[in-house]
Each structure stands twice: as C-alpha cells, then as structure tokens.
Amino acid sequence: MKIAVEGCCHGELDKIYETIQHLEKKNNMTVDLLLICGDFQAVRNRADLPCMAVPPKYQRLNTFYKYYSGEKMAPVLTIFIGGNHEASNYLQELPYGGWVAPNIYYLGYGGIVQVGGIRIGGLSGIYKGKDFQRGHFERPPYNDSTKRSVYHVRNLEVFRFKQISRPIDIFLSHDWPRGVYHFGDVNGLVRQKSFFKDEIETNTLGSPPAEELLHFLQPSYWFSAHLHVKFAALVQHKAMDGVEKTTKFLSLDKCLPKRKFLQVIDVPHDTSQAMKIHLDPEWLMILKLTNHLLNLSPSTRYMPGPGSNDRWDFKVTDQEMETIRENFDGNLALPYNFEATVPVHESVMSSPHKCPAIVVNPQTTLLCTMMDLTDPYAVYLGKDSQVREEEVLASLDPADLEDDINDDEDDGTCSDINSSIDTSYNDSFGLNTTDLSLNETAELASGNLSILSNNTDISIEEEDELSEILSAQKKMQSSNGHESSVDSSVDGENDDDKLGSQKVAWCRSKSELSKSDTSLSKLEVSGVFEIDADSASQSDSISSSAEDDRDLNQTADVSSNPVRDTPASSRSVKRTDVSDVEISPQSKKLRRRNQSMYSSTEDEADSQ
C-alpha cells in the first residue's frame, strides 16, 4: 500500500492533493492513503474562524470548505489527527472520530482504525502539563483560554492507548515524543534549528506522554509534525520476550514552497481487504470499558493504577473482541454517513466573530448508541440522560477557565501559510528529490536502490545527507537502550450487553455506503518505497527572510509536571552532547533575533 504522509496541513488541501497527483504521474504509481499529522484546520465557514487559536490575521478559510460543501472531492482516502491550530468546535463534534467531509476522516481525540489490514492509531493535540489530568470541559463559545486548552492532550486518551495489547503498525502524533531526537542525527537537527539546542540538552523538547506511548506501543512507524522540520530516526526498543522491535520515526515540515512536507512510503498490507476504513474491535472495546472514566469538568482526575480499589487493567480479551464483532454483525467497515451539520461558506452571512453553537453530530450519536458511550456535546445540550449537565456546570471554576490565556507561549510562532499563492499546480511544487532516510539499513548499506522506480533519481547532496543520518542512527543504536515496563495483564471483564435494535441503525448506515472500492495498487516494490515532496523554486511572493522569521522558536509545549497515570517506564537514554555543535554566524544571528521576537510577541506565541 502506498501511503503519503503530510506534516502540518494548515488547510492547504488543494496544494497537498495536487502534489500527490504530480507524484503519481511522475512515478507511475497510485497513492492509496494520505495521513496528515495535525493542524488540519477543518474550517467550514467564517463562523469557525474564531474557534482557532491563532491571531486574527491568520484566520483564513483556506480550501477545506470546498471539500466540506461537495464542490471538490478528496482524490485519495485521507485520515488525520488534530494539532494546535484547529476549528475545534467542529472536531469536538467527533470526539471518537468520524468523517469531516467525504473521504476525509478524523481520528478523534485519540483513535485506532484499520485500512487494508494496517492498524493506524493517532493522538490529537499537544502536551501541556497543567491540563493533562483535567477533563474535556471546553465547549463553544470559547474564550481566549479554552480555545487553547481544548487541544491539549488529556490523560484519558493516553491511558486508553496503554490498554492496547496487539501490534500497531502506524501511529500519528502532532508534537514529537520527547527524546526521539537522540535516535537520529541530533547534531544536524541543531544545525537546522539552533534554538532547539537548550531543550535537547535538558531533554525537554517534545511530549512526555508521547514518549511513553512510543516505547509502550512500539509501532512500526511513528509520524509527527509541529516543529516544522524534517527529521528521521530509528528507535531501537529493548528486546522483550526475545523479540527486538524498531520504530521508524519521521517528522515532516509544513506545506510551503521549498519545504519537505510530504513523503510516500510502501507498507505491506492485506491484499484481500478493500481500501476502506474499518473500525478496530480492540479500540472499540477499550472505549466501552473506560467510558466511566470520561471527565467533562476542569477538575483533576487521575487514572486508576495498581493498588487502586477500582479496575485499572482494561486489556481486551479475545472473547470481548468477538463480542464487538457480533454487535456489528461481523462487519466493522465504517459506513459512509457523513452529514453536513452547518451551512457551507457561501451561505453564511453572520459575523465571523460570533462563535457557532454546539451541534450534535449524527455520526457520534450512532457510535455512542452502538457502544453505550457518552457524547460530550449531547451532555451539554441536556440530551444524554446518563450525565446531568448541572453536575458538569457545578464543577466549573471560573478561575480555571482563564489561566491558559498566556500559558501557551512555548507553542512557537503562528501559522504562516500565504493564502495568496496560486493553488493550481505549477513549478512551485515541483518535486526534485527522493529521500530514503527510513529505508531498511541493510538495503542502504548494500547500496541496493533498485526499490526505486526508474524515473526517480537521487542527487549527490541527498546521498550525503542520507549517509550522515544513517551514520548517526547506527551510533545511537549501538549506544542507546530503552526499557518499557508493562503492567502485568489480567483478564478483562466480559461485557455481554446486547444492543438489539441498535444494530439496525448501524446496518442501515452501512447500506448507504458506496459500492465502489478503491482499486489496489499492483505495483510490486520490495522493501520501502519512499518519495519526498521537496518543493522547488517559488516566485518571490514569499521571501526567504520572511520564512526565516516565521520558523523561529517553533518549540513543543512541555511541562515539568510528571505523567502520573501509571509509573513511568524505567528507561536509560544516553543524552547526545550537542554543546560542541558549531553554529553558523547566520544561525546565531537568527537565534538572537528569535529570542527578541519571542519575548515581545505574546499574542502570536500560540502556534506550532
């Protein structure tokens, strides 16, 4: 299966799809799936703009609304997670995931689905220590605090991922797992982004919960964005039960000219399955078993752990998996049940400064009915009898709702997509590089590059860059080790609740699914096939100096607060000394300018 991976989207779907189509034509292949690592910006109309945590000058419609309205159709199946620049009011309609437009699927706060037998998981948002233990209390209309805290990762989603006991193939996160830079060319990273140096030396760059999940889940691939730089690493996990696993990590840039924002990989898949999204039975059962842990207030709630009087291990048994399949009549194929919940852009005449009202999404209603889950929006509207809205309101402390306004300064500078750039394909998005930084080491060491198509070339500069990355990775593999302590498993409790007539609603939705299947790519490729979309020269509409300014201080939001769900895994990471990395005079100048800008522009500090 050919999978295209995109860094930060920033609403530039037209350009991303045009780049994919150019890749397909140039390399005579078909991309089966697109994964987007956050900052998607699903803005449907001008009423959604105030719900994004960006300064007013960056509140742009961009191109998503065309796909929401049906004016355009996504040419490739697209799955994405949320970042820290989102139309949060829309994404909150789908806390457990759902279609945001035809052929474009959101994974929710956290979720796992299957496509062609490949398990794909993702965690939306970025880490902020002060909000990690709180509930999902935010809702429209947002204030300056809640429209930022709404995208902060919560302990509930991390706890749920820690119940996974079956292999994950691909995992997405917006911000990087903390410490992942020690498994790649960290010196090269510092040369590109000199302002990361201090955080790398103190190991505070990135997300601690994502780091825990990286070493717990040990997926084959982990893709991230947020820091606006391309970076590859090979994370060698400590052998468990005699089995050694390696995670191939890749972070990509944002969709701009002259940036490495898109990469295509080839992942083995089950050719007997259609290229459709299937719900994951293990994840569905985890959602059901942990629904009582959902917190809709800003108060702190810790997840249960060893020694707790409550159940704390929700590992799913084979019998529970079978129960899920029975409840869905043996067919977990996701129905095509997208439904627009607000008017499209052209028909909205209201002021863009008025935040839209809460809307219950039919997709969430159907899944919550099938799995006996709580829909937060339904609770807020008094439509969920299991949770009383008065109980949520009683727990709200006005002081808690104001203390996030100035706390996201470490999120970096704001989105700098220039919407004036022509969205039609031209030389601005010409593709002239091929990156193999995640190919199998054995293939690269032997010089076997036959996995590429005949019309794909590798420049000398790219080979040098590749050698440098591989050299750094080999050194890190030989010196770094990680341990991941996994809590002992106990049998999960059986849940024999029958959903009866609820199956009818699900089957009715499934019957509306289009009969046409996306044809599978027949291109035979050995190993990993990777193409990098490195944008070529662009007109002078975006100056290089402006890009330098925008890139400054794009650091992840971290906190010294510990992750307190479960005991942290005992891991020994050898810190990479970057103190002797030579930084060019130009980089030093940019670093000084960045520090000056960062201290004086608090209003633009809540971006990636």
C-alpha positions as CSV (number, residue, x, y, z in Angstrom):
1,M,0.0,0.0,0.0
2,K,1.3,3.4,-1.0
3,I,0.8,5.8,1.9
4,A,1.5,9.5,1.6
5,V,2.4,11.3,4.9
6,E,2.0,15.0,5.3
7,G,3.3,17.2,8.1
8,C,1.3,20.3,9.1
9,C,-1.6,20.9,6.7
10,H,-2.8,24.4,7.6
11,G,-5.9,24.0,5.5
12,E,-3.9,23.7,2.2
13,L,-5.7,20.6,0.9
14,D,-5.6,21.8,-2.7
15,K,-1.9,22.0,-2.7
16,I,-1.4,18.7,-0.9
17,Y,-3.6,16.8,-3.3
18,E,-2.0,18.4,-6.3
19,T,1.4,17.4,-5.1
20,I,0.2,13.8,-4.6
21,Q,-1.2,13.8,-8.1
22,H,2.1,15.1,-9.5
23,L,3.9,12.3,-7.6
24,E,1.6,9.7,-9.0
25,K,2.1,10.9,-12.6
26,K,5.9,11.3,-12.2
27,N,6.5,7.9,-10.6
28,N,3.7,5.9,-12.4
29,M,2.1,4.8,-9.2
30,T,-1.1,5.2,-7.2
31,V,-1.3,6.6,-3.6
32,D,-3.8,4.6,-1.6
33,L,-3.9,6.6,1.6
34,L,-3.0,10.1,2.9
35,L,-2.1,10.6,6.6
36,I,-1.9,14.2,7.9
37,C,-0.2,14.8,11.3
38,G,-2.2,17.7,12.5
39,D,-3.0,21.4,12.1
40,F,-5.6,20.3,9.6
41,Q,-7.9,23.4,10.0
42,A,-11.3,22.0,9.1
43,V,-12.8,25.4,8.6
44,R,-16.3,25.1,7.1
45,N,-17.3,28.8,7.1
46,R,-16.3,32.1,8.6
47,A,-18.1,31.3,11.9
48,D,-15.5,28.6,12.5
49,L,-12.6,31.0,12.3
50,P,-12.8,32.4,15.9
51,C,-12.6,28.9,17.2
52,M,-9.0,28.5,16.0
53,A,-6.3,29.6,18.5
54,V,-4.5,31.9,16.1
55,P,-4.2,35.7,15.8
56,P,-6.9,37.3,13.7
57,K,-4.6,38.0,10.8
58,Y,-4.1,34.2,10.4
59,Q,-7.8,33.3,10.4
60,R,-8.2,32.3,6.8
61,L,-10.7,29.9,5.2
62,N,-8.1,28.3,3.0
63,T,-9.5,25.3,1.0
64,F,-11.1,22.8,3.3
65,Y,-14.6,24.3,2.9
66,K,-14.6,23.2,-0.8
67,Y,-14.4,19.6,0.3
68,Y,-17.0,20.0,3.0
69,S,-19.5,21.6,0.7
70,G,-19.0,19.0,-2.0
71,E,-17.5,21.4,-4.5
72,K,-14.5,19.2,-4.6
73,M,-13.9,15.5,-3.6
74,A,-10.8,14.3,-1.9
75,P,-9.0,12.2,-4.6
76,V,-7.4,9.9,-2.0
77,L,-8.7,8.5,1.3
78,T,-7.4,10.9,4.0
79,I,-7.0,10.3,7.7
80,F,-5.8,13.0,10.1
81,I,-5.3,13.9,13.7
82,G,-5.8,17.3,15.3
83,G,-2.9,19.7,16.2
84,N,-2.9,23.1,18.0
85,H,-4.5,25.1,15.1
86,E,-7.9,23.6,14.5
87,A,-11.5,24.6,14.1
88,S,-12.0,23.0,17.5
89,N,-15.8,23.4,17.6
90,Y,-16.1,21.1,14.6
91,L,-13.6,18.5,15.7
92,Q,-15.3,18.4,19.1
93,E,-18.5,17.1,17.3
94,L,-16.5,13.9,16.7
95,P,-14.6,13.0,19.9
96,Y,-14.4,9.4,18.8
97,G,-13.6,10.1,15.2
98,G,-15.7,10.5,12.1
99,W,-16.0,11.9,8.6
100,V,-15.4,15.7,8.4
101,A,-16.0,15.6,4.7
102,P,-16.5,12.9,2.0
103,N,-13.4,10.7,2.0
104,I,-11.7,12.7,4.8
105,Y,-11.7,11.0,8.3
106,Y,-10.7,12.4,11.7
107,L,-9.4,10.0,14.3
108,G,-10.9,12.0,17.3
109,Y,-9.1,12.9,20.5
110,G,-7.4,9.5,20.1
111,G,-8.3,6.5,18.0
112,I,-7.3,3.4,16.1
113,V,-8.7,2.2,12.7
114,Q,-7.7,-0.3,10.1
115,V,-7.2,0.2,6.4
116,G,-6.3,-2.8,4.3
117,G,-5.4,-4.7,7.5
118,I,-3.0,-2.0,8.6
119,R,-3.7,-0.7,12.1
120,I,-3.3,3.1,12.3
121,G,-3.5,5.0,15.6
122,G,-3.3,8.6,16.4
123,L,-3.3,11.1,19.3
124,S,-4.6,14.6,18.6
125,G,-3.3,17.8,20.2
126,I,-0.2,18.8,22.0
127,Y,1.0,18.2,25.6
128,K,0.5,20.8,28.3
129,G,1.3,19.6,31.8
130,K,-1.2,21.7,33.7
131,D,-4.1,20.4,31.6
132,F,-3.1,16.8,31.2
133,Q,-5.1,15.5,34.2
134,R,-8.2,17.6,33.5
135,G,-11.3,16.6,31.7
136,H,-12.6,17.7,28.3
137,F,-14.6,20.6,29.7
138,E,-14.2,23.0,26.8
139,R,-17.1,23.9,24.5
140,P,-18.3,26.7,22.3
141,P,-18.3,29.6,22.8
142,Y,-14.6,29.6,23.7
143,N,-12.8,32.3,25.5
144,D,-9.1,33.0,25.0
145,S,-8.2,30.3,27.5
146,T,-10.5,27.4,26.4
147,K,-9.8,27.7,22.7
148,R,-6.2,26.8,23.7
149,S,-6.7,24.3,26.4
150,V,-9.2,22.4,24.1
151,Y,-6.4,21.0,22.0
152,H,-4.2,19.9,25.0
153,V,-3.7,16.1,25.3
154,R,-5.6,14.5,28.3
155,N,-4.6,11.6,30.4
156,L,-7.7,9.6,29.5
157,E,-6.6,9.1,25.9
158,V,-3.1,8.1,26.9
159,F,-4.5,5.7,29.5
160,R,-6.7,4.1,26.8
161,F,-3.7,3.6,24.5
162,K,-1.9,1.9,27.3
163,Q,-4.6,-0.8,27.3
164,I,-3.6,-1.9,23.8
165,S,-2.0,-5.3,23.7
166,R,-2.0,-6.0,20.0
167,P,0.6,-4.6,17.5
168,I,0.2,-1.2,16.0
169,D,1.6,-0.6,12.5
170,I,1.5,3.2,12.3
171,F,1.0,5.9,14.9
172,L,0.5,9.7,14.4
173,S,1.1,12.5,16.9
174,H,1.3,16.2,16.3
175,D,4.2,17.0,18.7
176,W,7.2,14.8,18.9
177,P,7.8,12.1,21.5
178,R,10.2,13.6,24.0
179,G,13.8,12.3,23.5
180,V,13.2,10.8,20.0
181,Y,15.9,13.2,18.6
182,H,18.6,11.1,20.5
183,F,17.9,8.3,18.0
184,G,18.7,10.4,14.9
185,D,21.1,13.0,13.6
186,V,20.6,15.3,16.6
187,N,23.6,17.5,15.6
188,G,22.1,18.0,12.2
189,L,18.8,19.0,13.8
190,V,20.6,21.6,16.0
191,R,22.3,23.0,12.9
192,Q,18.9,23.5,11.2
193,K,17.1,24.7,14.3
194,S,19.7,26.2,16.7
195,F,17.0,27.3,19.2
196,F,16.2,23.6,20.0
197,K,19.7,23.2,21.5
198,D,18.9,24.1,25.1
199,E,15.8,21.9,25.2
200,I,17.6,19.0,23.6
201,E,20.4,19.2,26.2
202,T,17.8,19.2,29.0
203,N,15.7,16.6,27.3
204,T,12.6,18.8,27.5
205,L,11.8,19.0,23.8
206,G,8.7,17.1,22.9
207,S,5.8,15.3,24.7
208,P,6.4,13.1,27.7
209,P,3.1,11.1,27.2
210,A,4.0,10.6,23.5
211,E,7.4,9.3,24.7
212,E,5.7,6.8,27.0
213,L,3.4,5.6,24.2
214,L,6.3,5.3,21.7
215,H,8.1,2.8,24.0
216,F,4.9,1.1,25.1
217,L,3.2,0.6,21.7
218,Q,6.4,0.2,19.7
219,P,4.7,0.8,16.4
220,S,6.5,0.1,13.1
221,Y,6.2,3.7,12.1
222,W,5.6,6.9,14.0
223,F,4.9,10.2,12.2
224,S,4.8,13.7,13.7
225,A,4.9,17.3,12.7
226,H,4.6,20.6,14.8
227,L,8.3,21.6,14.8
228,H,8.4,22.4,11.1
229,V,11.5,20.4,10.2
230,K,12.1,17.1,8.5
231,F,13.8,14.7,10.9
232,A,14.2,10.9,10.7
233,A,15.2,8.5,13.5
234,L,15.4,4.7,14.1
235,V,14.2,3.9,17.6
236,Q,15.5,0.6,18.8
237,H,13.4,-0.8,21.6
238,K,14.8,-3.1,24.2
239,A,14.0,-6.7,23.4
240,M,11.1,-8.1,25.3
241,D,10.5,-11.9,25.2
242,G,13.4,-12.2,22.9
243,V,11.9,-10.0,20.2
244,E,13.5,-6.8,19.2
245,K,11.4,-4.1,17.6
246,T,12.4,-0.9,15.8
247,T,10.2,2.1,15.2
248,K,10.9,4.3,12.2
249,F,10.2,7.9,13.2
250,L,9.7,10.7,10.7
251,S,8.7,14.3,11.3
252,L,7.8,16.4,8.3
253,D,7.6,20.2,7.6
254,K,4.6,22.3,6.8
255,C,3.1,22.7,3.3
256,L,5.1,25.6,1.9
257,P,7.4,26.0,-1.0
258,K,11.0,24.7,-0.6
259,R,9.9,22.6,2.4
260,K,10.0,18.8,2.8
261,F,6.4,18.4,3.8
262,L,5.3,15.2,2.1
263,Q,6.7,11.6,1.9
264,V,5.4,8.4,0.3
265,I,6.1,5.0,1.9
266,D,5.2,1.5,0.9
267,V,3.7,-0.6,3.7
268,P,2.7,-4.3,3.2
269,H,-1.0,-4.9,3.6
270,D,-3.7,-7.5,3.3
271,T,-4.5,-7.5,-0.4
272,S,-7.7,-9.4,0.3
273,Q,-9.2,-6.4,2.0
274,A,-10.6,-3.3,0.3
275,M,-9.0,0.1,0.8
276,K,-11.8,1.1,3.2
277,I,-11.7,2.3,6.8
278,H,-12.7,-0.4,9.3
279,L,-13.3,0.2,13.0
280,D,-10.9,-1.5,15.3
281,P,-12.6,-4.0,17.7
282,E,-9.9,-3.8,20.4
283,W,-10.2,0.0,20.5
284,L,-14.0,-0.1,20.5
285,M,-14.0,-2.3,23.5
286,I,-11.5,-0.2,25.3
287,L,-13.7,2.9,24.7
288,K,-16.7,1.0,26.1
289,L,-14.9,-0.4,29.2
290,T,-13.4,3.0,30.1
291,N,-16.4,5.2,29.3
292,H,-16.9,5.8,33.0
293,L,-13.5,7.5,33.3
294,L,-14.6,10.3,30.9
295,N,-14.3,13.6,32.8
296,L,-16.2,16.7,31.4
297,S,-15.0,19.1,34.1
298,P,-11.8,21.1,34.5
299,S,-11.1,19.3,37.9
300,T,-8.2,16.9,38.1
301,R,-8.9,13.2,37.8
302,Y,-6.2,10.6,37.9
303,M,-6.5,7.4,36.0
304,P,-6.7,4.1,38.1
305,G,-3.5,2.2,38.7
306,P,-2.0,-0.8,40.6
307,G,-3.3,-0.7,44.2
308,S,-6.5,1.1,43.2
309,N,-9.8,-0.2,44.6
310,D,-11.2,0.2,41.1
311,R,-10.4,-1.8,38.0
312,W,-7.3,-0.4,36.4
313,D,-6.3,-3.0,33.7
314,F,-8.6,-3.0,30.7
315,K,-6.7,-5.3,28.4
316,V,-9.2,-6.7,25.9
317,T,-9.7,-10.4,25.7
318,D,-10.3,-12.4,22.6
319,Q,-13.9,-13.1,23.8
320,E,-14.5,-9.4,24.2
321,M,-13.2,-8.8,20.7
322,E,-15.7,-11.4,19.4
323,T,-18.5,-9.7,21.3
324,I,-17.8,-6.5,19.4
325,R,-17.8,-8.2,16.1
326,E,-21.2,-9.8,17.0
327,N,-22.6,-6.5,17.9
328,F,-21.7,-5.2,14.5
329,D,-23.0,-8.3,12.7
330,G,-19.4,-9.2,11.8
331,N,-18.9,-6.2,9.6
332,L,-16.8,-3.3,11.0
333,A,-16.5,-1.4,7.8
334,L,-17.1,2.2,8.5
335,P,-20.3,3.4,6.9
336,Y,-20.2,6.4,4.7
337,N,-22.5,8.5,6.9
338,F,-21.0,12.0,6.5
339,E,-23.6,14.7,7.1
340,A,-23.0,18.5,7.0
341,T,-24.1,19.9,10.3
342,V,-23.7,23.7,9.5
343,P,-24.2,25.7,6.3
344,V,-21.3,25.9,3.9
345,H,-19.2,29.0,3.5
346,E,-21.2,30.7,0.7
347,S,-24.5,30.7,2.6
348,V,-23.1,32.1,5.9
349,M,-23.8,35.8,6.3
350,S,-23.2,36.1,10.0
351,S,-20.3,37.9,11.5
352,P,-17.1,35.8,11.6
353,H,-16.6,36.9,15.2
354,K,-19.6,35.0,16.5
355,C,-18.7,31.5,17.7
356,P,-21.2,28.9,16.4
357,A,-23.5,27.0,18.7
358,I,-23.0,23.4,19.9
359,V,-24.2,20.9,17.3
360,V,-24.6,17.1,18.0
361,N,-23.2,15.1,15.1
362,P,-25.2,12.1,13.9
363,Q,-22.1,10.1,13.4
364,T,-21.2,10.4,17.1
365,T,-24.8,9.7,18.1
366,L,-24.8,6.4,16.1
367,L,-21.4,5.2,17.5
368,C,-22.4,6.2,21.1
369,T,-25.7,4.3,20.7
370,M,-23.9,1.2,19.4
371,M,-21.2,1.2,22.1
372,D,-23.1,2.9,25.0
373,L,-20.6,5.8,25.0
374,T,-21.1,9.4,26.2
375,D,-21.3,12.2,23.7
376,P,-20.0,15.3,25.5
377,Y,-21.9,17.7,23.2
378,A,-25.1,15.7,23.9
379,V,-24.4,16.2,27.6
380,Y,-24.0,19.9,27.2
381,L,-27.3,20.1,25.4
382,G,-29.1,18.0,28.0
383,K,-29.7,15.1,25.6
384,D,-27.7,12.5,27.5
385,S,-29.6,11.1,30.4
386,Q,-26.6,9.3,31.8
387,V,-24.8,12.6,32.7
388,R,-26.5,15.7,34.0
389,E,-25.2,18.9,32.7
390,E,-25.8,20.6,36.1
391,E,-23.2,18.3,37.5
392,V,-20.7,19.4,34.9
393,L,-21.5,23.1,35.4
394,A,-21.3,22.8,39.2
395,S,-17.6,21.7,38.9
396,L,-16.6,24.6,36.7
397,D,-14.3,27.1,38.4
398,P,-14.1,30.5,36.5
399,A,-10.5,30.9,37.7
400,D,-9.7,27.6,35.9
401,L,-11.1,28.9,32.6
402,E,-8.7,32.0,32.5
403,D,-5.3,30.6,33.3
404,D,-4.5,29.2,29.9
405,I,-4.5,32.5,28.1
406,N,-0.8,33.3,28.4
407,D,0.4,29.8,29.1
408,D,1.0,28.5,25.6
409,E,3.9,30.7,24.8
410,D,6.1,27.7,24.1
411,D,3.9,26.6,21.2
412,G,6.0,28.7,18.9
413,T,5.0,31.3,16.3
414,C,1.9,31.4,14.3
415,S,0.9,29.7,11.1
416,D,2.5,31.4,8.1
417,I,0.6,29.9,5.2
418,N,0.4,32.5,2.5
419,S,-3.1,32.1,1.1
420,S,-2.3,34.4,-1.8
421,I,-0.2,31.7,-3.5
422,D,-1.9,30.2,-6.6
423,T,-3.4,26.9,-5.6
424,S,-3.1,25.5,-9.1
425,Y,-0.2,23.2,-9.7
426,N,3.0,24.9,-11.0
427,D,6.7,24.7,-10.6
428,S,6.3,26.0,-7.0
429,F,5.6,22.4,-6.0
430,G,7.9,20.7,-8.5
431,L,9.4,17.5,-7.0
432,N,13.1,17.0,-7.4
433,T,14.2,14.9,-4.5
434,T,13.8,11.4,-3.2
435,D,14.6,10.7,0.4
436,L,15.3,7.2,1.7
437,S,16.1,8.1,5.3
438,L,13.7,5.5,6.6
439,N,14.7,2.6,4.3
440,E,16.0,-0.6,5.9
441,T,19.6,-0.2,6.9
442,A,20.6,-3.4,5.2
443,E,19.2,-2.2,1.9
444,L,21.0,1.1,2.2
445,A,24.3,-0.4,3.4
446,S,24.4,-2.7,0.4
447,G,23.7,0.1,-2.0
448,N,20.6,-1.7,-3.3
449,L,18.5,1.2,-4.5
450,S,16.5,-0.9,-7.0
451,I,13.4,-0.4,-4.9
452,L,13.0,3.0,-6.7
453,S,11.1,3.4,-9.8
454,N,13.1,4.0,-13.0
455,N,12.3,7.7,-13.2
456,T,13.4,8.6,-9.7
457,D,16.8,10.0,-9.1
458,I,19.0,10.6,-6.1
459,S,21.2,13.6,-6.0
460,I,24.7,13.6,-4.6
461,E,23.6,16.0,-1.9
462,E,20.8,13.7,-0.8
463,E,23.2,10.7,-0.7
464,D,25.5,12.7,1.6
465,E,22.5,13.7,3.8
466,L,21.4,10.1,3.9
467,S,24.8,8.8,4.9
468,E,25.0,11.3,7.7
469,I,21.6,10.3,9.0
470,L,22.4,6.6,8.8
471,S,25.8,7.1,10.5
472,A,24.2,9.0,13.4
473,Q,21.4,6.4,13.7
474,K,23.9,3.5,13.8
475,K,25.8,5.1,16.6
476,M,22.7,5.7,18.5
477,Q,21.5,2.1,18.0
478,S,24.8,0.8,19.4
479,S,24.8,3.1,22.5
480,N,21.1,3.8,23.4
481,G,18.7,1.4,25.0
482,H,15.1,1.7,26.3
483,E,13.1,-0.3,28.7
484,S,9.4,-0.3,28.8
485,S,7.8,-1.8,31.9
486,V,4.4,-3.1,31.1
487,D,1.9,-3.7,33.8
488,S,1.0,-7.4,34.3
489,S,-2.1,-8.2,32.5
490,V,-5.3,-9.6,34.0
491,D,-8.2,-10.9,32.2
492,G,-10.7,-8.2,31.1
493,E,-14.2,-8.4,32.4
494,N,-16.7,-9.7,29.9
495,D,-19.5,-7.4,28.8
496,D,-22.4,-9.3,27.4
497,D,-24.7,-6.3,26.8
498,K,-26.7,-6.8,23.6
499,L,-27.5,-3.8,21.6
500,G,-30.6,-5.3,19.9
501,S,-32.3,-3.0,17.6
502,Q,-29.3,-0.6,17.6
503,K,-27.8,-2.9,15.0
504,V,-30.5,-1.9,12.6
505,A,-29.4,1.7,12.7
506,W,-25.8,0.7,12.0
507,C,-26.7,-1.7,9.2
508,R,-28.9,1.0,7.6
509,S,-26.0,3.4,7.6
510,K,-23.8,0.7,6.1
511,S,-26.3,0.1,3.3
512,E,-25.7,3.7,2.2
513,L,-22.0,3.1,1.7
514,S,-20.8,3.4,-1.9
515,K,-20.4,0.2,-3.7
516,S,-17.3,1.3,-5.5
517,D,-14.0,0.1,-4.0
518,T,-10.7,1.9,-4.4
519,S,-8.6,-0.4,-6.6
520,L,-5.5,-1.7,-5.1
521,S,-2.1,-0.7,-6.4
522,K,-0.5,-3.6,-8.3
523,L,3.0,-2.1,-8.3
524,E,5.4,-4.6,-7.0
525,V,8.0,-3.0,-4.8
526,S,10.4,-4.7,-2.4
527,G,11.3,-3.0,0.9
528,V,10.2,0.5,1.5
529,F,9.4,2.8,-1.4
530,E,9.8,6.4,-0.4
531,I,9.4,9.7,-2.3
532,D,9.9,13.1,-0.7
533,A,8.0,16.1,-1.9
534,D,10.6,18.8,-1.5
535,S,9.1,21.9,-3.0
536,A,11.2,23.5,-5.7
537,S,11.7,27.2,-6.5
538,Q,8.9,29.6,-5.9
539,S,8.1,33.1,-7.1
540,D,9.2,35.9,-5.0
541,S,5.8,36.1,-3.3
542,I,7.4,34.5,-0.2
543,S,10.8,35.9,0.6
544,S,13.4,33.7,2.3
545,S,13.9,36.2,5.1
546,A,10.2,36.1,5.9
547,E,10.4,32.3,6.1
548,D,13.3,32.6,8.5
549,D,11.3,34.9,10.7
550,R,8.3,32.5,10.7
551,D,10.4,29.5,11.6
552,L,11.9,31.0,14.7
553,N,11.3,29.2,18.1
554,Q,8.9,26.5,16.9
555,T,9.3,24.5,20.1
556,A,6.9,22.0,21.6
557,D,4.9,22.8,24.6
558,V,6.2,20.8,27.5
559,S,5.9,21.0,31.3
560,S,7.9,19.7,34.2
561,N,4.7,18.2,35.6
562,P,5.1,14.4,35.7
563,V,2.8,12.0,33.9
564,R,1.0,10.4,36.8
565,D,-1.3,7.8,35.3
566,T,1.0,4.9,35.8
567,P,4.6,4.6,37.0
568,A,6.9,5.8,34.3
569,S,8.9,3.2,32.5
570,S,12.4,2.8,33.7
571,R,14.5,3.8,30.7
572,S,18.1,4.8,30.3
573,V,18.6,7.2,27.5
574,K,22.1,8.3,26.6
575,R,21.9,12.0,26.1
576,T,23.6,13.3,23.0
577,D,26.0,16.1,23.7
578,V,25.3,19.0,21.4
579,S,27.3,21.5,23.2
580,D,30.1,21.3,20.7
581,V,27.9,21.6,17.6
582,E,29.2,24.5,15.5
583,I,26.5,27.0,14.7
584,S,27.0,29.3,11.8
585,P,27.1,33.1,12.4
586,Q,23.8,33.4,10.4
587,S,22.1,30.9,12.8
588,K,23.5,32.8,15.8
589,K,22.0,36.0,14.4
590,L,18.7,34.3,13.8
591,R,18.7,32.8,17.3
592,R,19.3,36.3,18.9
593,R,16.6,37.8,16.7
594,N,14.3,34.9,17.7
595,Q,14.8,35.4,21.4
596,S,14.0,39.1,21.0
597,M,10.9,38.4,19.0
598,Y,9.7,35.7,21.3
599,S,9.8,37.9,24.3
600,S,7.9,40.7,22.7
601,T,5.1,39.0,20.7
602,E,3.0,37.1,23.2
603,D,-0.1,37.4,21.1
604,E,1.4,35.3,18.3
605,A,3.0,32.7,20.5
606,D,0.2,30.1,20.4
607,S,1.2,28.4,17.2
608,Q,3.2,25.4,16.1
